[in-house]
Amino acid sequence: MISSVPSFDRGRMHRIRRPLLLGAALLASSIGGARADDGAILDRWYSALLVADRTELSELLADDARVKLDDIGVVQGKQEFIASIDEWQGAVAGAAIRHRIEKSERGRTTVIACYDFPENDTLTRETFTVVGGRITASTQTAIGQDCSAY
């Protein structure tokens, strides 16, 4: 059988293809790693929310972050959000927060979160944009008055 590619070219192509495949694998793992990092950042976010840790929340939010609470029509910058933690601290006393990632694509992670307050529960869908290890945007929308769908 006559090959259109001489044998020395096949060897050269093999040597070129291997680094390309390795590069593609490293890129895929770095993208997966970014998602894992975003998950770790969101774990820290919910842990900090539960104890109203202003320092940790401030470290997690980018300086130009926007936090949007759809249900009450509020959009807050980082400083406004951190200032509101005093009020939140009283509301979250004795509560629990459960969360799970629903999807992560194109730099946005959507979370389903159950806020188990002592007197009531609420289920939310929260969307986060994380850039450079910091939250640049967060939108929260209530999707249930209890956590039965969690």
Sequence and secondary structure as in RCSB ss.txt:
>XXXX:A:sequence
MISSVPSFDRGRMHRIRRPLLLGAALLASSIGGARADDGAILDRWYSALLVADRTELSELLADDARVKLDDIGVV
QGKQEFIASIDEWQGAVAGAAIRHRIEKSERGRTTVIACYDFPENDTLTRETFTVVGGRITASTQTAIGQDCSAY
>XXXX:A:secstr
   SS HHHHHHHHHHHHHHHHHHHHHHHHHHHHHHHHHHHHHHHHHHHHHT HHHHHHHEEEEEEEEEGGGTEE
EEHHHHHHTHHHHHHHHTT EEEEEEEEEETTEEEEEEEEE SS EEEEEEEEEEETTEEEEEEEEEEESSSTT 
